[in-house]
């Protein structure tokens, strides 16, 4: 019985992970909003999280581009 519960938990966790195909999209949108609201510090923090959590994703590329632009504006 315990073996079946563990298998079911593994399948559920795997399915939930696979469904999160957005890979930081929502966090990227919030960072962009924060940047537009002139809350640069929070935007930078969120962009950095997207880059570190989702390396290689399209959203990480966008976040890195924004980070580079913000650092040049300093």
Secondary structure by P-SEA (a helix, b strand, c coil): caaaaaaaaaaaaaaaaaaccccaaaaaaaaaaaaaacaaaaaaaaaaaaaaaccccaaaaaaaaaaaaaaaac
